[in-house]
């Protein structure tokens, strides 16, 4: 494989990863309440980040850099859901109400 | 293509800071902080590739671990009011 092939192969992964990352963060901005925002960011944290990291792994080929990228991927895929779960439980204990129908105020908690 | 990824992740930072400033509840802010942490790791990795410096990835790994611990500590604080209590006795109003 001459040198330009990994470069070209990684482009779709990086492009898709950036796209999904932006989609997740736009969702973080526009969603009505905490729970739907969590849903939006988990899209970008897991899928967008995984695509970006895979794109970089392809560029890096078989080397120590790919091993480090793999470790980062595993860390992200492990800590994302843990943090989101803890956040959802804490929000639920603090009685943050989800927005169930249109036009309701963002969230009625007193925090 | 790496510059496009760097721009996308930088934009994610801007949106997360916007949510952190605006978020009505404190949990929006914790969520924004968590997102900023993840975006920082990815920005580190992308910049490491742009500037041909593989050391950035080590920083990204340590920051990934720190980010989880930070988020869990803040959440425990907001759930129990202080960090001292252990998690056995659940609050009565579950």
N, CA and C atoms of all chains as a GROMACS GRO file, in nm:
protein
  615
    1UNK      N    1   0.087  -0.118   0.000
    1UNK     CA    2   0.000   0.000   0.000
    1UNK      C    3   0.090   0.123   0.000
    2UNK      N    4   0.083   0.198  -0.110
    2UNK     CA    5   0.167   0.318  -0.108
    2UNK      C    6   0.107   0.420  -0.012
    3UNK      N    7   0.170   0.534   0.003
    3UNK     CA    8   0.140   0.613   0.121
    3UNK      C    9   0.007   0.686   0.109
    4UNK      N   10  -0.044   0.710  -0.014
    4UNK     CA   11  -0.164   0.794  -0.017
    4UNK      C   12  -0.288   0.714   0.016
    5UNK      N   13  -0.282   0.577   0.015
    5UNK     CA   14  -0.405   0.501   0.029
    5UNK      C   15  -0.465   0.518   0.170
    6UNK      N   16  -0.387   0.504   0.283
    6UNK     CA   17  -0.451   0.525   0.413
    6UNK      C   18  -0.509   0.665   0.426
    7UNK      N   19  -0.439   0.762   0.368
    7UNK     CA   20  -0.489   0.899   0.376
    7UNK      C   21  -0.628   0.909   0.315
    8UNK      N   22  -0.644   0.851   0.195
    8UNK     CA   23  -0.774   0.861   0.127
    8UNK      C   24  -0.878   0.780   0.203
    9UNK      N   25  -0.835   0.664   0.255
    9UNK     CA   26  -0.934   0.579   0.323
    9UNK      C   27  -0.986   0.646   0.449
   10UNK      N   28  -0.902   0.729   0.512
   10UNK     CA   29  -0.946   0.785   0.641
   10UNK      C   30  -1.039   0.903   0.619
   11UNK      N   31  -1.043   0.958   0.498
   11UNK     CA   32  -1.125   1.079   0.479
   11UNK      C   33  -1.272   1.056   0.509
   12UNK      N   34  -1.338   0.949   0.454
   12UNK     CA   35  -1.480   0.933   0.487
   12UNK      C   36  -1.504   0.919   0.637
   13UNK      N   37  -1.415   0.845   0.706
   13UNK     CA   38  -1.436   0.829   0.851
   13UNK      C   39  -1.430   0.964   0.920
   14UNK      N   40  -1.326   1.043   0.886
   14UNK     CA   41  -1.311   1.172   0.954
   14UNK      C   42  -1.427   1.264   0.921
   15UNK      N   43  -1.471   1.261   0.792
   15UNK     CA   44  -1.582   1.350   0.754
   15UNK      C   45  -1.709   1.308   0.829
   16UNK      N   46  -1.740   1.176   0.830
   16UNK     CA   47  -1.861   1.132   0.900
   16UNK      C   48  -1.849   1.161   1.048
   17UNK      N   49  -1.729   1.140   1.106
   17UNK     CA   50  -1.712   1.166   1.249
   17UNK      C   51  -1.736   1.311   1.280
   18UNK      N   52  -1.681   1.402   1.199
   18UNK     CA   53  -1.703   1.545   1.226
   18UNK      C   54  -1.851   1.578   1.213
   19UNK      N   55  -1.917   1.520   1.112
   19UNK     CA   56  -2.059   1.550   1.092
   19UNK      C   57  -2.139   1.507   1.215
   20UNK      N   58  -2.117   1.383   1.262
   20UNK     CA   59  -2.197   1.336   1.375
   20UNK      C   60  -2.161   1.412   1.501
   21UNK      N   61  -2.033   1.454   1.510
   21UNK     CA   62  -1.996   1.531   1.628
   21UNK      C   63  -2.071   1.663   1.632
   22UNK      N   64  -2.082   1.725   1.514
   22UNK     CA   65  -2.155   1.853   1.509
   22UNK      C   66  -2.303   1.830   1.536
   23UNK      N   67  -2.358   1.722   1.480
   23UNK     CA   68  -2.500   1.695   1.503
   23UNK      C   69  -2.526   1.682   1.653
   24UNK      N   70  -2.439   1.608   1.724
   24UNK     CA   71  -2.458   1.592   1.868
   24UNK      C   72  -2.451   1.723   1.941
   25UNK      N   73  -2.355   1.808   1.905
   25UNK     CA   74  -2.341   1.931   1.983
   25UNK      C   75  -2.451   2.031   1.947
   26UNK      N   76  -2.501   2.027   1.824
   26UNK     CA   77  -2.616   2.114   1.793
   26UNK      C   78  -2.736   2.066   1.872
   27UNK      N   79  -2.750   1.932   1.885
   27UNK     CA   80  -2.858   1.879   1.968
   27UNK      C   81  -2.844   1.925   2.111
   28UNK      N   82  -2.720   1.931   2.161
   28UNK     CA   83  -2.700   1.977   2.298
   28UNK      C   84  -2.753   2.118   2.315
   29UNK      N   85  -2.742   2.198   2.209
   29UNK     CA   86  -2.783   2.338   2.221
   29UNK      C   87  -2.933   2.354   2.207
   30UNK      N   88  -2.996   2.273   2.122
   30UNK     CA   89  -3.135   2.304   2.087
   30UNK      C   90  -3.237   2.221   2.164
   31UNK      N   91  -3.197   2.121   2.235
   31UNK     CA   92  -3.297   2.032   2.296
   31UNK      C   93  -3.363   2.102   2.416
   32UNK      N   94  -3.492   2.070   2.446
   32UNK     CA   95  -3.565   2.147   2.548
   32UNK      C   96  -3.519   2.121   2.690
   33UNK      N   97  -3.481   1.995   2.726
   33UNK     CA   98  -3.450   1.978   2.871
   33UNK      C   99  -3.330   1.885   2.887
   34UNK      N  100  -3.294   1.856   3.011
   34UNK     CA  101  -3.167   1.790   3.040
   34UNK      C  102  -3.162   1.653   2.974
   35UNK      N  103  -3.273   1.579   2.985
   35UNK     CA  104  -3.266   1.439   2.941
   35UNK      C  105  -3.246   1.429   2.790
   36UNK      N  106  -3.314   1.513   2.715
   36UNK     CA  107  -3.294   1.504   2.570
   36UNK      C  108  -3.156   1.556   2.532
   37UNK      N  109  -3.105   1.651   2.611
   37UNK     CA  110  -2.968   1.696   2.580
   37UNK      C  111  -2.869   1.584   2.603
   38UNK      N  112  -2.893   1.507   2.709
   38UNK     CA  113  -2.803   1.394   2.733
   38UNK      C  114  -2.807   1.298   2.615
   39UNK      N  115  -2.932   1.278   2.566
   39UNK     CA  116  -2.945   1.187   2.450
   39UNK      C  117  -2.864   1.239   2.333
   40UNK      N  118  -2.869   1.372   2.311
   40UNK     CA  119  -2.799   1.428   2.196
   40UNK      C  120  -2.647   1.413   2.212
   41UNK      N  121  -2.595   1.445   2.331
   41UNK     CA  122  -2.448   1.441   2.344
   41UNK      C  123  -2.397   1.299   2.342
   42UNK      N  124  -2.481   1.203   2.384
   42UNK     CA  125  -2.428   1.066   2.378
   42UNK      C  126  -2.409   1.024   2.233
   43UNK      N  127  -2.488   1.082   2.142
   43UNK     CA  128  -2.466   1.050   2.000
   43UNK      C  129  -2.326   1.092   1.961
   44UNK      N  130  -2.291   1.218   1.997
   44UNK     CA  131  -2.161   1.267   1.949
   44UNK      C  132  -2.049   1.201   2.026
   45UNK      N  133  -2.071   1.176   2.158
   45UNK     CA  134  -1.962   1.119   2.237
   45UNK      C  135  -1.925   0.982   2.188
   46UNK      N  136  -2.025   0.899   2.158
   46UNK     CA  137  -1.988   0.760   2.124
   46UNK      C  138  -1.963   0.746   1.975
   47UNK      N  139  -2.060   0.782   1.891
   47UNK     CA  140  -2.048   0.751   1.750
   47UNK      C  141  -1.952   0.845   1.681
   48UNK      N  142  -1.971   0.978   1.703
   48UNK     CA  143  -1.884   1.075   1.636
   48UNK      C  144  -1.739   1.055   1.676
   49UNK      N  145  -1.717   1.037   1.806
   49UNK     CA  146  -1.580   1.020   1.853
   49UNK      C  147  -1.521   0.891   1.798
   50UNK      N  148  -1.601   0.783   1.795
   50UNK     CA  149  -1.548   0.655   1.746
   50UNK      C  150  -1.507   0.668   1.600
   51UNK      N  151  -1.590   0.735   1.520
   51UNK     CA  152  -1.555   0.749   1.377
   51UNK      C  153  -1.429   0.831   1.361
   52UNK      N  154  -1.418   0.940   1.438
   52UNK     CA  155  -1.297   1.023   1.427
   52UNK      C  156  -1.174   0.942   1.462
   53UNK      N  157  -1.185   0.866   1.574
   53UNK     CA  158  -1.067   0.791   1.618
   53UNK      C  159  -1.032   0.681   1.519
   54UNK      N  160  -1.133   0.619   1.460
   54UNK     CA  161  -1.102   0.514   1.361
   54UNK      C  162  -1.036   0.577   1.239
   55UNK      N  163  -1.084   0.696   1.201
   55UNK     CA  164  -1.020   0.764   1.089
   55UNK      C  165  -0.874   0.791   1.119
   56UNK      N  166  -0.844   0.830   1.243
   56UNK     CA  167  -0.704   0.859   1.277
   56UNK      C  168  -0.623   0.731   1.283
   57UNK      N  169  -0.688   0.623   1.332
   57UNK     CA  170  -0.615   0.496   1.338
   57UNK      C  171  -0.573   0.454   1.198
   58UNK      N  172  -0.663   0.473   1.100
   58UNK     CA  173  -0.628   0.431   0.964
   58UNK      C  174  -0.509   0.512   0.914
   59UNK      N  175  -0.509   0.642   0.948
   59UNK     CA  176  -0.397   0.724   0.903
   59UNK      C  177  -0.267   0.679   0.971
   60UNK      N  178  -0.279   0.639   1.099
   60UNK     CA  179  -0.157   0.607   1.173
   60UNK      C  180  -0.102   0.471   1.136
   61UNK      N  181  -0.187   0.380   1.082
   61UNK     CA  182  -0.136   0.248   1.045
   61UNK      C  183  -0.098   0.170   1.169
   62UNK      N  184  -0.014   0.063   1.151
   62UNK     CA  185   0.019  -0.022   1.265
   62UNK      C  186   0.134   0.041   1.342
   63UNK      N  187   0.104   0.113   1.452
   63UNK     CA  188   0.213   0.175   1.528
   63UNK      C  189   0.164   0.200   1.670
   64UNK      N  190   0.255   0.255   1.751
   64UNK     CA  191   0.219   0.283   1.891
   64UNK      C  192   0.105   0.382   1.896
   65UNK      N  193   0.102   0.475   1.798
   65UNK     CA  194  -0.003   0.577   1.798
   65UNK      C  195  -0.138   0.511   1.787
   66UNK      N  196  -0.149   0.406   1.704
   66UNK     CA  197  -0.278   0.338   1.692
   66UNK      C  198  -0.318   0.272   1.823
   67UNK      N  199  -0.218   0.218   1.896
   67UNK     CA  200  -0.251   0.157   2.025
   67UNK      C  201  -0.306   0.263   2.120
   68UNK      N  202  -0.243   0.380   2.121
   68UNK     CA  203  -0.292   0.487   2.210
   68UNK      C  204  -0.431   0.529   2.168
   69UNK      N  205  -0.454   0.538   2.037
   69UNK     CA  206  -0.588   0.577   1.992
   69UNK      C  207  -0.690   0.474   2.034
   70UNK      N  208  -0.650   0.347   2.030
   70UNK     CA  209  -0.743   0.241   2.073
   70UNK      C  210  -0.776   0.257   2.220
   71UNK      N  211  -0.674   0.289   2.302
   71UNK     CA  212  -0.700   0.308   2.445
   71UNK      C  213  -0.795   0.425   2.465
   72UNK      N  214  -0.772   0.534   2.391
   72UNK     CA  215  -0.861   0.650   2.406
   72UNK      C  216  -1.002   0.611   2.366
   73UNK      N  217  -1.015   0.532   2.259
   73UNK     CA  218  -1.149   0.491   2.215
   73UNK      C  219  -1.217   0.409   2.324
   74UNK      N  220  -1.142   0.315   2.384
   74UNK     CA  221  -1.203   0.232   2.488
   74UNK      C  222  -1.243   0.318   2.608
   75UNK      N  223  -1.158   0.414   2.645
   75UNK     CA  224  -1.190   0.500   2.759
   75UNK      C  225  -1.318   0.578   2.730
   76UNK      N  226  -1.324   0.637   2.608
   76UNK     CA  227  -1.442   0.718   2.577
   76UNK      C  228  -1.567   0.632   2.578
   77UNK      N  229  -1.557   0.512   2.517
   77UNK     CA  230  -1.677   0.428   2.508
   77UNK      C  231  -1.718   0.377   2.645
   78UNK      N  232  -1.621   0.374   2.740
   78UNK     CA  233  -1.657   0.323   2.872
   78UNK      C  234  -1.708   0.436   2.960
   79UNK      N  235  -1.638   0.551   2.960
   79UNK     CA  236  -1.675   0.654   3.058
   79UNK      C  237  -1.798   0.732   3.014
   80UNK      N  238  -1.826   0.739   2.884
   80UNK     CA  239  -1.941   0.819   2.840
   80UNK      C  240  -2.070   0.772   2.904
   81UNK      N  241  -2.109   0.645   2.882
   81UNK     CA  242  -2.234   0.600   2.942
   81UNK      C  243  -2.234   0.606   3.094
   82UNK      N  244  -2.119   0.580   3.158
   82UNK     CA  245  -2.118   0.585   3.305
   82UNK      C  246  -2.152   0.724   3.352
   83UNK      N  247  -2.088   0.824   3.291
   83UNK     CA  248  -2.114   0.961   3.336
   83UNK      C  249  -2.258   1.000   3.305
   84UNK      N  250  -2.308   0.962   3.188
   84UNK     CA  251  -2.445   1.001   3.154
   84UNK      C  252  -2.544   0.934   3.247
   85UNK      N  253  -2.518   0.807   3.284
   85UNK     CA  254  -2.608   0.738   3.377
   85UNK      C  255  -2.610   0.808   3.511
   86UNK      N  256  -2.491   0.842   3.563
   86UNK     CA  257  -2.487   0.908   3.693
   86UNK      C  258  -2.558   1.042   3.686
   87UNK      N  259  -2.541   1.110   3.571
   87UNK     CA  260  -2.605   1.242   3.556
   87UNK      C  261  -2.756   1.227   3.555
   88UNK      N  262  -2.806   1.125   3.485
   88UNK     CA  263  -2.951   1.108   3.477
   88UNK      C  264  -3.007   1.075   3.614
   89UNK      N  265  -2.938   0.988   3.689
   89UNK     CA  266  -2.989   0.955   3.823
   89UNK      C  267  -2.990   1.078   3.911
   90UNK      N  268  -2.880   1.154   3.907
   90UNK     CA  269  -2.874   1.273   3.994
   90UNK      C  270  -2.984   1.371   3.955
   91UNK      N  271  -3.005   1.389   3.823
   91UNK     CA  272  -3.110   1.483   3.781
   91UNK      C  273  -3.246   1.431   3.826
   92UNK      N  274  -3.265   1.300   3.817
   92UNK     CA  275  -3.395   1.243   3.855
   92UNK      C  276  -3.419   1.263   4.004
   93UNK      N  277  -3.311   1.245   4.088
   93UNK     CA  278  -3.329   1.265   4.232
   93UNK      C  279  -3.361   1.409   4.262
   94UNK      N  280  -3.305   1.498   4.182
   94UNK     CA  281  -3.331   1.641   4.209
   94UNK      C  282  -3.464   1.682   4.149
   95UNK      N  283  -3.544   1.583   4.106
   95UNK     CA  284  -3.682   1.609   4.055
   95UNK      C  285  -3.680   1.706   3.938
   96UNK      N  286  -3.584   1.689   3.846
   96UNK     CA  287  -3.588   1.770   3.724
   96UNK      C  288  -3.690   1.703   3.632
   97UNK      N  289  -3.795   1.779   3.597
   97UNK     CA  290  -3.905   1.717   3.521
   97UNK      C  291  -3.870   1.720   3.373
   98UNK      N  292  -3.888   1.607   3.300
   98UNK     CA  293  -3.870   1.612   3.153
   98UNK      C  294  -3.983   1.691   3.090
   99UNK      N  295  -3.953   1.752   2.975
   99UNK     CA  296  -4.057   1.829   2.905
   99UNK      C  297  -4.138   1.728   2.825
  100UNK      N  298  -4.265   1.704   2.863
  100UNK     CA  299  -4.338   1.595   2.797
  100UNK      C  300  -4.422   1.647   2.682
  101UNK      N  301  -4.467   1.775   2.694
  101UNK     CA  302  -4.547   1.822   2.579
  101UNK      C  303  -4.497   1.960   2.542
  102UNK      N  304  -4.533   2.003   2.422
  102UNK     CA  305  -4.479   2.127   2.364
  102UNK      C  306  -4.510   2.245   2.454
  103UNK      N  307  -4.420   2.346   2.456
  103UNK     CA  308  -4.456   2.473   2.518
  103UNK      C  309  -4.440   2.472   2.668
  104UNK      N  310  -4.407   2.354   2.730
  104UNK     CA  311  -4.389   2.358   2.877
  104UNK      C  312  -4.258   2.427   2.906
  105UNK      N  313  -4.246   2.489   3.021
  105UNK     CA  314  -4.122   2.560   3.058
  105UNK      C  315  -4.009   2.460   3.064
  106UNK      N  316  -3.885   2.501   3.033
  106UNK     CA  317  -3.772   2.410   3.016
  106UNK      C  318  -3.765   2.306   3.125
  107UNK      N  319  -3.742   2.346   3.250
  107UNK     CA  320  -3.741   2.242   3.356
  107UNK      C  321  -3.773   2.311   3.486
  108UNK      N  322  -3.856   2.247   3.562
  108UNK     CA  323  -3.919   2.318   3.674
  108UNK      C  324  -3.837   2.301   3.800
  109UNK      N  325  -3.712   2.252   3.791
  109UNK     CA  326  -3.640   2.231   3.919
  109UNK      C  327  -3.595   2.364   3.974
  110UNK      N  328  -3.564   2.364   4.104
  110UNK     CA  329  -3.534   2.491   4.169
  110UNK      C  330  -3.387   2.519   4.166
  111UNK      N  331  -3.307   2.429   4.110
  111UNK     CA  332  -3.160   2.444   4.121
  111UNK      C  333  -3.116   2.565   4.041
  112UNK      N  334  -0.818   1.712   0.570
  112UNK     CA  335  -0.937   1.661   0.637
  112UNK      C  336  -0.925   1.676   0.789
  113UNK      N  337  -0.798   1.675   0.837
  113UNK     CA  338  -0.783   1.690   0.983
  113UNK      C  339  -0.825   1.828   1.026
  114UNK      N  340  -0.803   1.930   0.940
  114UNK     CA  341  -0.845   2.064   0.981
  114UNK      C  342  -0.997   2.070   0.991
  115UNK      N  343  -1.068   1.998   0.901
  115UNK     CA  344  -1.215   1.997   0.912
  115UNK      C  345  -1.257   1.934   1.043
  116UNK      N  346  -1.190   1.824   1.080
  116UNK     CA  347  -1.226   1.760   1.208
  116UNK      C  348  -1.195   1.855   1.323
  117UNK      N  349  -1.081   1.926   1.315
  117UNK     CA  350  -1.046   2.018   1.425
  117UNK      C  351  -1.150   2.129   1.434
  118UNK      N  352  -1.195   2.180   1.318
  118UNK     CA  353  -1.296   2.287   1.322
  118UNK      C  354  -1.426   2.235   1.382
  119UNK      N  355  -1.465   2.113   1.344
  119UNK     CA  356  -1.590   2.057   1.397
  119UNK      C  357  -1.581   2.043   1.548
  120UNK      N  358  -1.469   1.991   1.598
  120UNK     CA  359  -1.458   1.972   1.743
  120UNK      C  360  -1.450   2.106   1.813
  121UNK      N  361  -1.385   2.205   1.750
  121UNK     CA  362  -1.380   2.337   1.813
  121UNK      C  363  -1.521   2.396   1.821
  122UNK      N  364  -1.600   2.374   1.715
  122UNK     CA  365  -1.739   2.422   1.719
  122UNK      C  366  -1.815   2.354   1.831
  123UNK      N  367  -1.789   2.224   1.850
  123UNK     CA  368  -1.856   2.154   1.960
  123UNK      C  369  -1.821   2.220   2.092
  124UNK      N  370  -1.695   2.265   2.105
  124UNK     CA  371  -1.659   2.337   2.228
  124UNK      C  372  -1.747   2.461   2.245
  125UNK      N  373  -1.765   2.537   2.136
  125UNK     CA  374  -1.841   2.663   2.147
  125UNK      C  375  -1.984   2.632   2.189
  126UNK      N  376  -2.045   2.530   2.126
  126UNK     CA  377  -2.183   2.498   2.164
  126UNK      C  378  -2.191   2.454   2.309
  127UNK      N  379  -2.092   2.375   2.355
  127UNK     CA  380  -2.097   2.326   2.494
  127UNK      C  381  -2.080   2.442   2.590
  128UNK      N  382  -1.994   2.539   2.557
  128UNK     CA  383  -1.978   2.654   2.648
  128UNK      C  384  -2.108   2.733   2.649
  129UNK      N  385  -2.175   2.744   2.533
  129UNK     CA  386  -2.303   2.815   2.530
  129UNK      C  387  -2.403   2.748   2.622
  130UNK      N  388  -2.408   2.612   2.613
  130UNK     CA  389  -2.501   2.540   2.699
  130UNK      C  390  -2.460   2.556   2.844
  131UNK      N  391  -2.331   2.558   2.873
  131UNK     CA  392  -2.286   2.570   3.013
  131UNK      C  393  -2.330   2.706   3.068
  132UNK      N  394  -2.321   2.811   2.985
  132UNK     CA  395  -2.358   2.944   3.036
  132UNK      C  396  -2.508   2.953   3.052
  133UNK      N  397  -2.583   2.895   2.955
  133UNK     CA  398  -2.726   2.920   2.952
  133UNK      C  399  -2.803   2.818   3.035
  134UNK      N  400  -2.748   2.699   3.053
  134UNK     CA  401  -2.824   2.587   3.105
  134UNK      C  402  -2.905   2.624   3.228
  135UNK      N  403  -3.039   2.606   3.230
  135UNK     CA  404  -3.115   2.644   3.351
  135UNK      C  405  -3.072   2.564   3.473
  136UNK      N  406  -3.066   2.431   3.460
  136UNK     CA  407  -3.034   2.354   3.583
  136UNK      C  408  -2.885   2.330   3.591
  137UNK      N  409  -2.842   2.288   3.708
  137UNK     CA  410  -2.699   2.268   3.728
  137UNK      C  411  -2.654   2.145   3.651
  138UNK      N  412  -2.752   2.055   3.619
  138UNK     CA  413  -2.712   1.932   3.550
  138UNK      C  414  -2.680   1.960   3.404
  139UNK      N  415  -2.742   2.068   3.347
  139UNK     CA  416  -2.698   2.106   3.212
  139UNK      C  417  -2.552   2.145   3.214
  140UNK      N  418  -2.515   2.213   3.323
  140UNK     CA  419  -2.375   2.260   3.328
  140UNK      C  420  -2.281   2.143   3.345
  141UNK      N  421  -2.321   2.044   3.425
  141UNK     CA  422  -2.235   1.926   3.442
  141UNK      C  423  -2.225   1.852   3.308
  142UNK      N  424  -2.339   1.844   3.239
  142UNK     CA  425  -2.337   1.777   3.108
  142UNK      C  426  -2.247   1.852   3.011
  143UNK      N  427  -2.255   1.987   3.014
  143UNK     CA  428  -2.171   2.066   2.923
  143UNK      C  429  -2.024   2.045   2.959
  144UNK      N  430  -1.994   2.039   3.090
  144UNK     CA  431  -1.855   2.019   3.129
  144UNK      C  432  -1.805   1.884   3.080
  145UNK      N  433  -1.890   1.784   3.093
  145UNK     CA  434  -1.851   1.651   3.046
  145UNK      C  435  -1.827   1.652   2.896
  146UNK      N  436  -1.914   1.721   2.821
  146UNK     CA  437  -1.897   1.725   2.675
  146UNK      C  438  -1.769   1.800   2.638
  147UNK      N  439  -1.742   1.909   2.714
  147UNK     CA  440  -1.618   1.984   2.684
  147UNK      C  441  -1.498   1.894   2.706
  148UNK      N  442  -1.504   1.812   2.814
  148UNK     CA  443  -1.392   1.723   2.841
  148UNK      C  444  -1.369   1.626   2.727
  149UNK      N  445  -1.478   1.566   2.679
  149UNK     CA  446  -1.461   1.469   2.569
  149UNK      C  447  -1.411   1.539   2.444
  150UNK      N  448  -1.468   1.660   2.419
  150UNK     CA  449  -1.425   1.732   2.299
  150UNK      C  450  -1.278   1.771   2.310
  151UNK      N  451  -1.234   1.800   2.434
  151UNK     CA  452  -1.093   1.838   2.451
  151UNK      C  453  -1.002   1.720   2.416
  152UNK      N  454  -1.045   1.600   2.456
  152UNK     CA  455  -0.960   1.484   2.425
  152UNK      C  456  -0.948   1.470   2.274
  153UNK      N  457  -1.061   1.485   2.206
  153UNK     CA  458  -1.056   1.464   2.060
  153UNK      C  459  -0.978   1.574   1.993
  154UNK      N  460  -0.992   1.698   2.046
  154UNK     CA  461  -0.916   1.807   1.985
  154UNK      C  462  -0.767   1.782   2.002
  155UNK      N  463  -0.730   1.730   2.122
  155UNK     CA  464  -0.589   1.696   2.145
  155UNK      C  465  -0.542   1.595   2.043
  156UNK      N  466  -0.622   1.490   2.022
  156UNK     CA  467  -0.580   1.385   1.930
  156UNK      C  468  -0.565   1.442   1.788
  157UNK      N  469  -0.663   1.523   1.746
  157UNK     CA  470  -0.658   1.577   1.609
  157UNK      C  471  -0.538   1.670   1.594
  158UNK      N  472  -0.515   1.755   1.696
  158UNK     CA  473  -0.401   1.846   1.685
  158UNK      C  474  -0.270   1.768   1.689
  159UNK      N  475  -0.270   1.657   1.769
  159UNK     CA  476  -0.151   1.575   1.770
  159UNK      C  477  -0.119   1.523   1.631
  160UNK      N  478  -0.226   1.493   1.556
  160UNK     CA  479  -0.201   1.445   1.420
  160UNK      C  480  -0.162   1.559   1.328
  161UNK      N  481  -0.223   1.676   1.348
  161UNK     CA  482  -0.193   1.788   1.258
  161UNK      C  483  -0.048   1.830   1.273
  162UNK      N  484   0.001   1.832   1.398
  162UNK     CA  485   0.136   1.884   1.420
  162UNK      C  486   0.237   1.771   1.435
  163UNK      N  487   0.197   1.647   1.395
  163UNK     CA  488   0.289   1.534   1.397
  163UNK      C  489   0.352   1.515   1.535
  164UNK      N  490   0.270   1.530   1.641
  164UNK     CA  491   0.328   1.509   1.776
  164UNK      C  492   0.245   1.398   1.843
  165UNK      N  493   0.296   1.275   1.850
  165UNK     CA  494   0.216   1.168   1.910
  165UNK      C  495   0.203   1.181   2.061
  166UNK      N  496   0.282   1.273   2.128
  166UNK     CA  497   0.273   1.280   2.275
  166UNK      C  498   0.136   1.329   2.318
  167UNK      N  499   0.067   1.404   2.231
  167UNK     CA  500  -0.062   1.460   2.272
  167UNK      C  501  -0.158   1.350   2.313
  168UNK      N  502  -0.143   1.230   2.253
  168UNK     CA  503  -0.238   1.124   2.283
  168UNK      C  504  -0.225   1.080   2.428
  169UNK      N  505  -0.103   1.085   2.484
  169UNK     CA  506  -0.090   1.047   2.626
  169UNK      C  507  -0.168   1.144   2.712
  170UNK      N  508  -0.158   1.273   2.678
  170UNK     CA  509  -0.234   1.372   2.755
  170UNK      C  510  -0.382   1.341   2.743
  171UNK      N  511  -0.425   1.302   2.622
  171UNK     CA  512  -0.567   1.272   2.602
  171UNK      C  513  -0.612   1.157   2.689
  172UNK      N  514  -0.528   1.054   2.702
  172UNK     CA  515  -0.567   0.938   2.783
  172UNK      C  516  -0.586   0.980   2.928
  173UNK      N  517  -0.487   1.052   2.984
  173UNK     CA  518  -0.500   1.089   3.125
  173UNK      C  519  -0.620   1.182   3.144
  174UNK      N  520  -0.641   1.270   3.048
  174UNK     CA  521  -0.752   1.364   3.065
  174UNK      C  522  -0.886   1.291   3.058
  175UNK      N  523  -0.891   1.184   2.978
  175UNK     CA  524  -1.015   1.106   2.971
  175UNK      C  525  -1.048   1.046   3.106
  176UNK      N  526  -0.946   0.992   3.173
  176UNK     CA  527  -0.973   0.932   3.305
  176UNK      C  528  -1.012   1.040   3.405
  177UNK      N  529  -0.940   1.152   3.400
  177UNK     CA  530  -0.971   1.259   3.498
  177UNK      C  531  -1.113   1.310   3.477
  178UNK      N  532  -1.155   1.316   3.351
  178UNK     CA  533  -1.285   1.373   3.322
  178UNK      C  534  -1.396   1.291   3.387
  179UNK      N  535  -1.381   1.157   3.381
  179UNK     CA  536  -1.485   1.073   3.441
  179UNK      C  537  -1.492   1.097   3.591
  180UNK      N  538  -1.374   1.100   3.655
  180UNK     CA  539  -1.372   1.115   3.801
  180UNK      C  540  -1.432   1.249   3.839
  181UNK      N  541  -1.399   1.354   3.762
  181UNK     CA  542  -1.453   1.487   3.793
  181UNK      C  543  -1.604   1.489   3.784
  182UNK      N  544  -1.656   1.430   3.677
  182UNK     CA  545  -1.802   1.431   3.660
  182UNK      C  546  -1.869   1.356   3.773
  183UNK      N  547  -1.817   1.238   3.808
  183UNK     CA  548  -1.882   1.160   3.914
  183UNK      C  549  -1.874   1.234   4.047
  184UNK      N  550  -1.762   1.303   4.074
  184UNK     CA  551  -1.752   1.375   4.202
  184UNK      C  552  -1.856   1.486   4.207
  185UNK      N  553  -1.868   1.561   4.099
  185UNK     CA  554  -1.966   1.672   4.101
  185UNK      C  555  -2.106   1.615   4.119
  186UNK      N  556  -2.135   1.505   4.051
  186UNK     CA  557  -2.271   1.449   4.061
  186UNK      C  558  -2.297   1.398   4.202
  187UNK      N  559  -2.196   1.335   4.261
  187UNK     CA  560  -2.219   1.286   4.397
  187UNK      C  561  -2.243   1.404   4.490
  188UNK      N  562  -2.172   1.513   4.466
  188UNK     CA  563  -2.191   1.629   4.552
  188UNK      C  564  -2.334   1.680   4.540
  189UNK      N  565  -2.384   1.686   4.416
  189UNK     CA  566  -2.518   1.743   4.400
  189UNK      C  567  -2.625   1.647   4.442
  190UNK      N  568  -2.591   1.518   4.452
  190UNK     CA  569  -2.697   1.427   4.493
  190UNK      C  570  -2.706   1.421   4.643
  191UNK      N  571  -2.596   1.421   4.713
  191UNK     CA  572  -2.602   1.404   4.859
  191UNK      C  573  -2.571   1.534   4.932
  192UNK      N  574  -2.547   1.643   4.862
  192UNK     CA  575  -2.520   1.767   4.934
  192UNK      C  576  -2.378   1.773   4.984
  193UNK      N  577  -2.313   1.658   5.009
  193UNK     CA  578  -2.170   1.666   5.044
  193UNK      C  579  -2.104   1.538   5.000
  194UNK      N  580  -1.971   1.539   4.996
  194UNK     CA  581  -1.901   1.424   4.942
  194UNK      C  582  -1.872   1.320   5.049
  195UNK      N  583  -1.900   1.353   5.178
  195UNK     CA  584  -1.852   1.265   5.285
  195UNK      C  585  -1.938   1.140   5.291
  196UNK      N  586  -2.069   1.151   5.263
  196UNK     CA  587  -2.157   1.038   5.291
  196UNK      C  588  -2.128   0.925   5.194
  197UNK      N  589  -2.142   0.801   5.238
  197UNK     CA  590  -2.124   0.686   5.146
  197UNK      C  591  -2.258   0.661   5.080
  198UNK      N  592  -2.263   0.568   4.984
  198UNK     CA  593  -2.382   0.561   4.898
  198UNK      C  594  -2.482   0.459   4.948
  199UNK      N  595  -2.459   0.398   5.072
  199UNK     CA  596  -2.552   0.288   5.108
  199UNK      C  597  -2.692   0.342   5.123
  200UNK      N  598  -2.709   0.446   5.213
  200UNK     CA  599  -2.848   0.479   5.246
  200UNK      C  600  -2.903   0.565   5.133
  201UNK      N  601  -2.992   0.510   5.054
  201UNK     CA  602  -3.053   0.586   4.945
  201UNK      C  603  -3.144   0.693   5.004
  202UNK      N  604  -3.156   0.811   4.937
  202UNK     CA  605  -3.252   0.910   4.989
  202UNK      C  606  -3.392   0.850   4.987
  203UNK      N  607  -3.474   0.886   5.086
  203UNK     CA  608  -3.603   0.819   5.103
  203UNK      C  609  -3.693   0.844   4.982
  204UNK      N  610  -3.676   0.958   4.914
  204UNK     CA  611  -3.778   0.993   4.815
  204UNK      C  612  -3.746   0.935   4.679
  205UNK      N  613  -3.697   0.811   4.672
  205UNK     CA  614  -3.668   0.757   4.538
  205UNK      C  615  -3.798   0.724   4.466
   0.00000   0.00000   0.00000
